[in-house]
Amino acid sequence: MVTLREAVQQLRERDLACTVSAEVVEQKVTVFSDCVERGFTPLRSEIMAAFYIASRDATAEAFDRGLITRGELETQQAALVRQLLF
């Protein structure tokens, strides 16, 4: 079994192109690692990391498009952090 961090390292070693920015991958790896350290299984940690990044990005996009206010953006981001990281 390969962890997300190991998979990212393998991609870097082989210099393979990736359609996801390195920053997003690093953020996902960080959330994944935090979840594993909290005792979640690797599969659940992967799902939680993907959910966190997708939700965060969707909220930011909604704000950028004028669909939600800055206050709503901040409230949703804080709720997401509380839900997954604490």
C-alpha positions in Angstrom: 0.0 0.0 0.0 1.3 3.5 -0.9 0.4 6.6 1.1 -0.5 9.8 -0.7 2.8 11.4 0.4 4.7 8.5 -1.1 2.7 8.7 -4.3 3.5 12.4 -4.6 7.2 11.7 -4.0 7.2 9.1 -6.7 5.6 11.5 -9.1 8.3 14.1 -8.3 11.1 11.6 -8.7 9.8 10.7 -12.1 9.2 14.3 -13.0 5.7 13.4 -14.2 3.3 16.2 -15.1 0.4 16.7 -12.8 -2.8 18.6 -13.6 -3.1 19.6 -9.9 -0.9 22.4 -8.6 1.8 21.4 -6.2 0.3 23.7 -3.6 -3.0 21.9 -3.7 -1.3 18.5 -3.5 0.8 19.6 -0.5 -2.4 20.9 1.3 -4.1 17.6 0.6 -1.1 15.7 1.9 -1.1 17.8 5.1 -4.8 17.1 5.7 -4.3 13.4 4.9 -1.4 13.2 7.4 -3.3 15.0 10.1 -6.2 12.6 9.7 -3.9 9.6 9.9 -2.2 10.9 13.0 -5.6 11.4 14.6 -6.2 7.6 14.1 -8.3 7.5 10.9 -7.7 4.8 8.4 -5.7 5.7 5.2 -8.9 5.4 3.1 -11.0 7.6 5.3 -8.1 10.1 5.6 -7.9 10.3 1.8 -11.6 10.8 1.5 -11.5 13.5 4.3 -8.6 15.3 2.6 -10.3 15.3 -0.8 -13.6 16.5 0.8 -11.7 19.3 2.6 -9.9 20.6 -0.5 -13.0 20.3 -2.7 -15.2 22.1 -0.2 -12.7 24.8 0.4 -12.2 25.4 -3.3 -16.0 25.4 -4.0 -16.5 28.0 -1.2 -13.7 30.2 -2.6 -15.1 29.9 -6.1 -18.6 30.9 -4.9 -17.1 34.0 -3.2 -15.1 34.9 -6.3 -18.3 34.6 -8.4 -20.2 36.9 -6.0 -22.5 34.1 -4.9 -21.7 34.5 -1.2 -20.4 37.3 1.0 -17.0 37.5 2.6 -18.7 36.8 6.0 -20.3 33.6 4.5 -17.0 32.6 3.1 -15.2 33.0 6.4 -18.0 31.2 8.3 -18.0 28.3 5.9 -14.2 28.0 6.0 -14.2 28.1 9.8 -16.9 25.4 9.9 -15.0 23.2 7.5 -11.8 23.5 9.6 -13.7 22.7 12.8 -15.4 19.7 11.1 -12.2 18.0 9.8 -9.2 19.3 11.7 -10.3 19.3 15.3 
